[in-house]
Amino acid sequence: MMFPEYRPRRLRRTEALRSMVRETDISLDHLIYPLFACPGKKVKEPIGSMPGIYQMSVDQVVEEARQAFDLGIPAVLLFGIPEKKDERGSHAWLKSGIVQKAVEAIKKAVPDLVVITDVCMCEYTSHGHCGLLKGAKRAKKGKARDVQVDNDATLELLQKVALSHARAGADMVAPSDMMDGRVGAIREILDENNFDHIPIMSYAVKYASSFYGPFRDAAECAPQFGDRRSYQMDIANSREALREATLDMEEGADILMVKPGMPYLDIIHMLRQEFALPIAAYQVSGEYSMIKAAAMNGWMDEAAIVRESLICFRRAGADLIITYFAKDFAKGLGN
Ligand code: PBG
Protein backbone atom coordinates (compact mmCIF):
# COMPACT_ATOMS: atom_id res chain seq x y z
CA MET A 1 0.00 0.00 0.00
CA MET A 2 1.36 3.44 -1.03
CA PHE A 3 0.57 6.34 1.28
CA PRO A 4 0.65 9.90 0.01
CA GLU A 5 3.42 11.98 1.54
CA TYR A 6 1.40 15.10 1.86
CA ARG A 7 -1.64 14.75 4.07
CA PRO A 8 -3.75 17.89 4.60
CA ARG A 9 -5.35 16.26 7.65
CA ARG A 10 -2.13 16.58 9.65
CA LEU A 11 -2.92 20.23 10.25
CA ARG A 12 -6.51 19.56 11.26
CA ARG A 13 -5.75 17.40 14.25
CA THR A 14 -6.27 19.93 17.03
CA GLU A 15 -7.95 23.29 17.35
CA ALA A 16 -4.59 24.90 18.05
CA LEU A 17 -3.23 23.62 14.73
CA ARG A 18 -6.41 24.52 12.87
CA SER A 19 -6.38 28.08 14.10
CA MET A 20 -2.68 28.51 13.33
CA VAL A 21 -3.30 27.89 9.65
CA ARG A 22 -6.75 29.45 9.38
CA GLU A 23 -6.85 31.80 6.38
CA THR A 24 -9.76 34.07 7.28
CA ASP A 25 -11.56 35.06 10.41
CA ILE A 26 -14.46 37.21 11.42
CA SER A 27 -14.50 39.82 14.12
CA LEU A 28 -16.96 42.52 15.12
CA ASP A 29 -14.67 45.16 13.58
CA HIS A 30 -16.06 44.33 10.14
CA LEU A 31 -19.79 44.50 10.93
CA ILE A 32 -22.36 47.17 10.13
CA TYR A 33 -25.82 46.97 11.73
CA PRO A 34 -28.86 48.34 9.80
CA LEU A 35 -31.52 50.32 11.70
CA PHE A 36 -34.98 51.56 10.67
CA ALA A 37 -36.06 54.92 12.11
CA CYS A 38 -39.74 55.90 12.11
CA PRO A 39 -41.81 58.81 13.47
CA GLY A 40 -43.24 58.92 16.99
CA LYS A 41 -42.01 58.32 20.52
CA LYS A 42 -41.28 55.03 22.27
CA VAL A 43 -42.24 53.14 19.11
CA LYS A 44 -40.74 49.68 18.65
CA GLU A 45 -42.80 48.03 15.96
CA PRO A 46 -41.81 44.46 15.04
CA ILE A 47 -41.35 43.72 11.34
CA GLY A 48 -43.38 40.57 10.68
CA SER A 49 -41.11 39.07 8.05
CA MET A 50 -37.91 39.88 10.00
CA PRO A 51 -38.26 38.51 13.54
CA GLY A 52 -36.00 40.46 15.92
CA ILE A 53 -35.88 43.59 13.73
CA TYR A 54 -38.01 46.68 14.43
CA GLN A 55 -39.11 50.03 13.11
CA MET A 56 -38.08 52.35 15.93
CA SER A 57 -38.73 55.96 16.82
CA VAL A 58 -35.62 58.09 17.28
CA ASP A 59 -35.42 57.56 21.07
CA GLN A 60 -35.45 53.77 20.55
CA VAL A 61 -33.02 53.91 17.64
CA VAL A 62 -30.58 55.72 19.92
CA GLU A 63 -31.01 53.00 22.53
CA GLU A 64 -30.45 50.26 19.96
CA ALA A 65 -27.40 52.07 18.57
CA ARG A 66 -25.96 52.42 22.05
CA GLN A 67 -26.45 48.72 22.75
CA ALA A 68 -24.79 47.81 19.46
CA PHE A 69 -21.84 50.06 20.23
CA ASP A 70 -21.50 48.67 23.75
CA LEU A 71 -21.39 45.17 22.27
CA GLY A 72 -18.47 46.23 20.08
CA ILE A 73 -20.18 46.90 16.74
CA PRO A 74 -18.41 49.86 15.12
CA ALA A 75 -21.08 51.10 12.69
CA VAL A 76 -24.79 51.37 11.91
CA LEU A 77 -26.56 51.93 8.58
CA LEU A 78 -29.66 54.10 8.90
CA PHE A 79 -32.89 53.88 6.92
CA GLY A 80 -35.90 56.14 7.46
CA ILE A 81 -39.64 55.76 7.24
CA PRO A 82 -40.91 59.34 6.78
CA GLU A 83 -43.99 61.01 8.20
CA LYS A 84 -45.30 61.63 4.70
CA LYS A 85 -44.55 60.36 1.21
CA ASP A 86 -45.07 62.33 -1.99
CA GLU A 87 -44.29 61.99 -5.67
CA ARG A 88 -40.89 63.71 -5.36
CA GLY A 89 -39.96 62.17 -2.02
CA SER A 90 -39.45 65.62 -0.56
CA HIS A 91 -39.17 64.42 3.03
CA ALA A 92 -35.90 62.72 2.11
CA TRP A 93 -33.87 65.93 2.38
CA LEU A 94 -35.75 67.80 5.14
CA LYS A 95 -33.50 69.23 7.83
CA SER A 96 -35.96 67.81 10.36
CA GLY A 97 -36.47 64.58 8.39
CA ILE A 98 -36.48 61.23 10.10
CA VAL A 99 -32.95 60.13 9.16
CA GLN A 100 -31.53 63.60 9.83
CA LYS A 101 -33.06 63.60 13.33
CA ALA A 102 -31.90 60.07 14.02
CA VAL A 103 -28.32 60.84 12.92
CA GLU A 104 -28.17 63.89 15.13
CA ALA A 105 -29.51 62.03 18.14
CA ILE A 106 -27.20 59.02 17.70
CA LYS A 107 -24.10 61.15 17.20
CA LYS A 108 -24.97 63.09 20.36
CA ALA A 109 -25.52 59.99 22.47
CA VAL A 110 -22.82 57.70 21.01
CA PRO A 111 -20.29 59.98 19.28
CA ASP A 112 -17.79 57.22 18.47
CA LEU A 113 -20.27 55.01 16.65
CA VAL A 114 -19.84 55.35 12.86
CA VAL A 115 -23.19 56.44 11.45
CA ILE A 116 -23.75 55.60 7.78
CA THR A 117 -26.92 56.72 5.99
CA ASP A 118 -28.71 55.05 3.11
CA VAL A 119 -29.27 57.58 0.32
CA CYS A 120 -32.26 56.65 -1.84
CA MET A 121 -35.70 57.96 -2.73
CA CYS A 122 -37.82 54.81 -2.50
CA GLU A 123 -38.73 55.11 1.16
CA TYR A 124 -39.92 58.69 0.52
CA THR A 125 -41.78 58.52 -2.77
CA SER A 126 -45.50 57.72 -2.88
CA HIS A 127 -44.88 55.38 -5.86
CA GLY A 128 -42.01 53.55 -4.13
CA HIS A 129 -39.49 53.93 -6.95
CA CYS A 130 -35.91 54.97 -6.24
CA GLY A 131 -36.13 58.17 -8.30
CA LEU A 132 -38.36 60.74 -9.95
CA LEU A 133 -40.80 59.47 -12.55
CA LYS A 134 -41.23 60.58 -16.14
CA GLY A 135 -44.60 59.94 -17.70
CA ALA A 136 -46.40 59.44 -14.39
CA LYS A 137 -49.59 60.96 -15.75
CA ARG A 138 -49.81 58.23 -18.34
CA ALA A 139 -49.28 55.67 -15.58
CA LYS A 140 -52.37 56.94 -13.82
CA LYS A 141 -54.27 56.06 -16.96
CA GLY A 142 -53.03 52.52 -16.55
CA LYS A 143 -50.07 52.60 -18.93
CA ALA A 144 -47.45 51.74 -16.37
CA ARG A 145 -44.99 50.57 -18.99
CA ASP A 146 -44.62 54.14 -20.30
CA VAL A 147 -43.24 55.27 -16.96
CA GLN A 148 -39.50 55.68 -16.59
CA VAL A 149 -37.34 56.71 -13.69
CA ASP A 150 -35.72 59.98 -14.71
CA ASN A 151 -32.04 59.38 -14.05
CA ASP A 152 -30.57 62.86 -14.32
CA ALA A 153 -33.40 64.69 -12.55
CA THR A 154 -33.03 62.19 -9.69
CA LEU A 155 -29.33 63.00 -9.31
CA GLU A 156 -30.15 66.51 -8.10
CA LEU A 157 -32.44 65.13 -5.42
CA LEU A 158 -29.87 62.57 -4.30
CA GLN A 159 -27.36 65.39 -3.92
CA LYS A 160 -29.79 67.22 -1.63
CA VAL A 161 -30.38 64.07 0.41
CA ALA A 162 -26.68 63.26 0.82
CA LEU A 163 -25.86 66.85 1.77
CA SER A 164 -28.65 66.95 4.35
CA HIS A 165 -27.33 63.73 5.90
CA ALA A 166 -23.80 65.12 6.07
CA ARG A 167 -25.09 68.33 7.65
CA ALA A 168 -26.94 66.26 10.25
CA GLY A 169 -23.62 64.64 11.17
CA ALA A 170 -23.45 61.40 9.15
CA ASP A 171 -19.96 59.89 9.04
CA MET A 172 -20.53 58.23 5.66
CA VAL A 173 -23.23 58.14 2.99
CA ALA A 174 -24.34 55.05 1.08
CA PRO A 175 -26.28 55.67 -2.15
CA SER A 176 -28.48 52.66 -2.98
CA ASP A 177 -30.64 54.08 -5.77
CA MET A 178 -28.62 52.75 -8.77
CA MET A 179 -28.96 55.88 -10.89
CA ASP A 180 -26.02 56.30 -13.29
CA GLY A 181 -23.63 59.03 -12.18
CA ARG A 182 -24.85 59.34 -8.61
CA VAL A 183 -21.52 58.76 -6.91
CA GLY A 184 -19.90 61.59 -8.89
CA ALA A 185 -22.86 63.89 -8.26
CA ILE A 186 -22.81 63.20 -4.52
CA ARG A 187 -19.01 63.56 -4.34
CA GLU A 188 -19.30 66.93 -6.05
CA ILE A 189 -21.96 68.38 -3.73
CA LEU A 190 -20.19 67.12 -0.61
CA ASP A 191 -16.87 68.60 -1.73
CA GLU A 192 -18.46 71.95 -2.57
CA ASN A 193 -19.88 72.15 0.94
CA ASN A 194 -16.76 71.30 2.93
CA PHE A 195 -17.66 67.68 3.39
CA ASP A 196 -14.73 66.39 1.37
CA HIS A 197 -13.78 64.22 4.37
CA ILE A 198 -17.04 62.21 4.22
CA PRO A 199 -16.58 58.85 2.43
CA ILE A 200 -19.08 57.31 0.04
CA MET A 201 -19.90 53.62 0.34
CA SER A 202 -21.59 52.95 -2.96
CA TYR A 203 -24.05 50.17 -3.56
CA ALA A 204 -21.99 49.70 -6.70
CA VAL A 205 -23.28 46.26 -7.60
CA LYS A 206 -26.91 46.00 -6.66
CA TYR A 207 -29.03 43.35 -8.32
CA ALA A 208 -32.78 43.48 -8.96
CA SER A 209 -33.25 40.74 -6.39
CA SER A 210 -36.23 39.07 -4.77
CA PHE A 211 -34.17 38.74 -1.60
CA TYR A 212 -35.17 42.34 -0.72
CA GLY A 213 -38.79 41.31 -0.10
CA PRO A 214 -38.81 41.54 3.71
CA PHE A 215 -36.92 44.87 3.62
CA ARG A 216 -39.74 46.37 1.63
CA ASP A 217 -42.07 45.55 4.55
CA ALA A 218 -39.55 47.03 6.96
CA ALA A 219 -39.00 50.26 5.03
CA GLU A 220 -42.49 50.36 3.48
CA CYS A 221 -40.99 50.95 0.06
CA ALA A 222 -42.36 48.32 -2.32
CA PRO A 223 -42.89 49.86 -5.77
CA GLN A 224 -46.59 50.60 -6.30
CA PHE A 225 -46.35 49.44 -9.91
CA GLY A 226 -43.71 47.78 -12.05
CA ASP A 227 -40.38 46.72 -10.59
CA ARG A 228 -36.82 47.99 -10.27
CA ARG A 229 -35.31 46.13 -13.21
CA SER A 230 -34.77 49.25 -15.29
CA TYR A 231 -32.22 50.54 -12.78
CA GLN A 232 -31.03 47.58 -10.68
CA MET A 233 -28.82 44.92 -12.25
CA ASP A 234 -29.88 41.78 -14.05
CA ILE A 235 -29.33 38.80 -11.75
CA ALA A 236 -27.90 36.81 -14.67
CA ASN A 237 -24.94 39.16 -15.22
CA SER A 238 -21.46 39.27 -13.76
CA ARG A 239 -19.33 41.28 -16.24
CA GLU A 240 -21.82 44.10 -15.78
CA ALA A 241 -20.72 44.21 -12.15
CA LEU A 242 -17.23 45.18 -13.31
CA ARG A 243 -18.62 48.02 -15.39
CA GLU A 244 -20.72 49.33 -12.49
CA ALA A 245 -17.87 49.08 -10.00
CA THR A 246 -15.38 50.71 -12.39
CA LEU A 247 -17.67 53.69 -12.90
CA ASP A 248 -18.26 54.13 -9.19
CA MET A 249 -14.55 53.96 -8.46
CA GLU A 250 -13.82 56.54 -11.15
CA GLU A 251 -16.51 58.79 -9.74
CA GLY A 252 -14.92 58.69 -6.30
CA ALA A 253 -16.47 55.82 -4.33
CA ASP A 254 -14.44 54.91 -1.23
CA ILE A 255 -16.04 51.50 -0.60
CA LEU A 256 -17.72 49.22 -3.15
CA MET A 257 -20.69 47.17 -2.01
CA VAL A 258 -22.19 44.01 -3.44
CA LYS A 259 -25.82 43.21 -2.73
CA PRO A 260 -27.38 40.72 -2.00
CA GLY A 261 -24.65 38.78 -0.23
CA MET A 262 -24.59 34.99 -0.05
CA PRO A 263 -26.10 34.19 -3.46
CA TYR A 264 -23.56 36.60 -4.98
CA LEU A 265 -20.28 35.44 -3.41
CA ASP A 266 -18.85 34.98 -6.91
CA ILE A 267 -19.32 38.69 -7.53
CA ILE A 268 -17.65 39.63 -4.24
CA HIS A 269 -14.74 37.40 -5.16
CA MET A 270 -14.47 38.91 -8.62
CA LEU A 271 -14.46 42.46 -7.30
CA ARG A 272 -11.82 41.51 -4.74
CA GLN A 273 -9.55 40.34 -7.59
CA GLU A 274 -10.14 43.43 -9.72
CA PHE A 275 -10.23 46.35 -7.27
CA ALA A 276 -8.03 47.64 -4.51
CA LEU A 277 -10.89 49.47 -2.75
CA PRO A 278 -12.49 47.97 0.36
CA ILE A 279 -15.40 45.69 -0.53
CA ALA A 280 -18.60 45.49 1.51
CA ALA A 281 -21.20 42.73 1.31
CA TYR A 282 -24.84 43.21 2.30
CA GLN A 283 -26.46 40.14 3.84
CA VAL A 284 -29.92 41.36 2.94
CA SER A 285 -33.33 40.99 4.53
CA GLY A 286 -34.31 37.83 2.63
CA GLU A 287 -31.12 36.09 3.68
CA TYR A 288 -31.80 37.08 7.29
CA SER A 289 -35.42 35.91 7.14
CA MET A 290 -34.53 32.53 5.63
CA ILE A 291 -32.02 31.77 8.37
CA LYS A 292 -34.35 33.05 11.12
CA ALA A 293 -37.31 31.06 9.85
CA ALA A 294 -35.32 27.83 9.69
CA ALA A 295 -33.84 28.47 13.13
CA MET A 296 -37.25 29.23 14.64
CA ASN A 297 -38.46 25.90 13.30
CA GLY A 298 -35.55 24.15 14.93
CA TRP A 299 -34.24 23.10 11.51
CA MET A 300 -30.81 24.72 11.77
CA ASP A 301 -28.42 25.92 14.45
CA GLU A 302 -28.73 29.70 14.13
CA ALA A 303 -25.48 30.72 15.83
CA ALA A 304 -23.46 28.25 13.77
CA ILE A 305 -25.12 29.26 10.49
CA VAL A 306 -24.64 32.96 11.17
CA ARG A 307 -20.98 32.46 11.97
CA GLU A 308 -20.48 30.33 8.87
CA SER A 309 -22.23 32.83 6.63
CA LEU A 310 -20.09 35.70 7.93
CA ILE A 311 -16.87 33.74 7.48
CA CYS A 312 -17.93 32.85 3.94
CA PHE A 313 -18.27 36.55 3.13
CA ARG A 314 -14.76 37.14 4.42
CA ARG A 315 -13.37 34.15 2.51
CA ALA A 316 -14.96 35.45 -0.70
CA GLY A 317 -13.12 38.75 -0.15
CA ALA A 318 -15.44 41.09 1.73
CA ASP A 319 -13.80 43.51 4.15
CA LEU A 320 -17.09 44.74 5.59
CA ILE A 321 -20.41 42.98 6.15
CA ILE A 322 -23.75 44.67 6.62
CA THR A 323 -25.93 42.28 8.56
CA TYR A 324 -29.12 42.26 10.63
CA PHE A 325 -27.41 39.57 12.72
CA ALA A 326 -24.71 41.98 13.95
CA LYS A 327 -26.10 42.28 17.47
CA ASP A 328 -26.94 38.58 17.83
CA PHE A 329 -23.49 37.66 16.61
CA ALA A 330 -21.86 40.12 19.00
CA LYS A 331 -23.79 38.63 21.92
CA GLY A 332 -22.81 35.12 20.91
CA LEU A 333 -19.17 36.06 20.65
CA GLY A 334 -19.15 37.31 24.20
CA ASN A 335 -20.13 33.92 25.62
C1 PBG B 1 -33.38 50.99 -1.10
C2 PBG B 1 -32.78 49.77 -0.51
C3 PBG B 1 -33.26 48.44 -0.58
C4 PBG B 1 -32.42 47.70 0.25
C5 PBG B 1 -31.45 48.57 0.76
N1 PBG B 1 -31.69 49.83 0.25
C6 PBG B 1 -34.44 47.86 -1.24
C7 PBG B 1 -34.58 47.83 -2.70
O1 PBG B 1 -33.70 48.21 -3.47
O2 PBG B 1 -35.65 47.43 -3.10
C8 PBG B 1 -32.57 46.24 0.56
C9 PBG B 1 -31.95 45.78 1.85
C10 PBG B 1 -32.40 44.46 2.33
O3 PBG B 1 -33.13 43.71 1.66
O4 PBG B 1 -32.02 44.12 3.45
N2 PBG B 1 -33.22 51.19 -2.42
Residues whose N, C-alpha, C, O or C-beta is under 5 A from the ligand:
A	BS01	PBG	C120 C122 S176 F211 Y212 F215 V284 S285 G286
